[in-house]
């Protein structure tokens, strides 16, 4: 997996990361656009407002045996970094296998089509985060050394997108 150098701890290691993978798994598609993912999760609105620092209302409706329920992503900036890494994996490898992101899942290859415009949205937000990570709500829970490391990794992902 191309993104294995980042995936697993600060990126891909949170409850929001697992929820994001749940969302991708429930799509039951092999091809999806980044634009659709951004809309489904509510990132399109947050990105248009230009502020991921304070979270926002992002998430998705999840099907279960007892009906539908809302899954909220708690930290928009962290979820966007995870999503950016997943998009990068799809760009570099041609697909992302959900099993590679979470070994508890069955293999499932997903192809994410990301327009240059949508990749630029991700890059812009990752670069904003990397310049001032301590201004984001995530910094209230994550030690400052880890926030700086996450900012470095976000910058690397942005550079490769």
C-alpha positions in Angstrom: 0.0 0.0 0.0 1.5 3.3 -1.1 0.2 5.3 1.9 1.5 2.7 4.5 4.2 5.2 5.5 1.5 7.4 6.9 -1.5 5.2 7.6 -2.1 3.6 11.0 -1.4 6.0 13.8 -2.0 9.7 13.5 -3.6 9.1 10.1 -6.0 6.2 9.8 -5.9 5.4 13.5 -9.0 7.1 14.9 -12.7 6.3 15.4 -13.4 8.9 12.6 -11.0 6.9 10.4 -13.0 3.7 10.9 -16.3 5.6 10.4 -14.9 6.9 7.1 -14.0 3.4 6.0 -17.5 2.3 7.1 -18.9 5.0 4.8 -16.8 3.8 1.8 -17.8 0.2 2.5 -21.5 0.9 2.5 -21.3 2.6 -0.9 -21.4 -0.8 -2.4 -19.7 0.7 -5.5 -16.4 0.0 -7.1 -16.2 3.4 -8.7 -17.0 6.7 -6.9 -16.0 10.3 -7.4 -14.3 12.4 -4.8 -16.9 15.0 -5.4 -19.7 12.6 -4.4 -17.8 11.6 -1.2 -17.3 15.3 -0.3 -21.0 15.9 -0.8 -22.2 12.8 1.0 -20.1 13.6 4.1 -20.9 17.3 4.2 -17.3 18.4 3.4 -18.5 20.4 0.4 -20.3 22.9 2.6 -17.4 23.1 5.1 -14.9 23.6 2.3 -17.0 26.2 0.7 -17.1 28.1 4.0 -13.3 27.7 4.2 -13.2 26.6 7.9 -12.4 23.1 9.1 -10.8 24.3 12.3 -13.9 23.9 14.5 -15.3 20.7 13.1 -18.7 21.3 11.7 -21.6 19.0 11.0 -20.1 16.1 8.9 -21.1 12.5 8.7 -23.4 10.1 6.9 -26.5 8.0 7.3 -25.6 4.3 8.0 -27.9 1.4 7.4 -28.3 -1.2 10.1 -30.6 -4.1 10.7 -32.8 -1.8 12.9 -32.9 1.1 10.3 -30.9 4.2 9.6 -28.8 6.2 12.0 -26.5 9.1 11.7 -22.7 8.6 12.1 -21.0 11.9 13.0 -17.3 12.5 12.2 -16.0 14.4 15.2 -13.0 16.1 13.8 -13.3 17.4 10.3 -9.7 18.2 9.8 -8.6 14.7 10.8 -11.3 13.0 8.7 -10.2 15.2 5.7 -6.5 14.2 6.2 -7.6 10.5 6.3 -9.7 11.0 3.1 -6.9 12.7 1.4 -4.6 9.8 2.1 -7.2 7.4 0.8 -7.6 9.4 -2.4 -3.8 9.5 -2.8 -3.7 5.7 -2.4 -6.3 5.4 -5.2 -4.4 7.8 -7.4 -1.0 6.1 -6.9 -2.2 2.4 -6.9 -5.2 2.8 -9.2 -7.5 1.7 -6.4 -7.8 1.5 -2.6 -8.5 -1.8 -0.9 -10.6 -1.3 2.2 -8.9 -4.4 3.7 -5.6 -2.6 3.5 -7.0 0.3 5.5 -8.7 -1.9 8.1 -7.6 -5.6 8.3 -10.9 -6.6 9.9 -12.6 -6.0 6.6 -13.0 -8.2 3.6 -11.0 -7.2 0.5 -12.9 -4.6 -1.5 -11.3 -2.6 -4.2 -12.6 1.0 -4.6 -11.7 3.3 -7.4 -11.9 7.0 -6.5 -12.0 9.4 -9.4 -10.7 12.7 -8.3 -10.8 15.8 -10.5 -8.0 18.2 -10.4 -10.4 20.8 -8.9 -11.3 18.5 -6.1 -7.7 17.4 -5.5 -6.8 21.1 -5.3 -9.5 21.6 -2.6 -7.9 18.8 -0.5 -4.4 20.2 -1.1 -5.4 23.7 -0.1 -7.0 22.5 3.2 -4.0 20.2 4.0 -1.6 23.1 3.4 -3.7 25.4 5.7 -3.6 22.7 8.4 0.1 22.2 8.0 0.8 25.9 8.5 -1.1 26.2 11.7 -2.2 22.9 13.2 -2.6 24.2 16.7 -5.5 26.4 15.6 -7.7 23.4 14.9 -10.1 21.8 17.4 -8.2 18.5 17.2 -5.3 20.2 19.1 -7.4 20.2 22.3 -7.1 16.4 22.4 -3.8 15.6 20.7 -0.4 16.4 22.2 1.4 19.3 20.4 4.3 17.1 19.2 1.8 14.8 17.6 -0.1 17.7 16.0 3.2 19.0 14.5 4.0 15.5 13.2 0.4 15.2 11.7 1.0 18.6 10.1 4.2 17.4 8.5 2.4 14.3 7.2 -0.5 16.4 5.9 2.0 18.6 4.0 3.6 15.5 2.4 0.2 14.1 1.3 -0.7 17.5 -0.1 2.5 17.7 -2.1 1.8 14.2 -3.6 -1.8 14.9 -4.5 
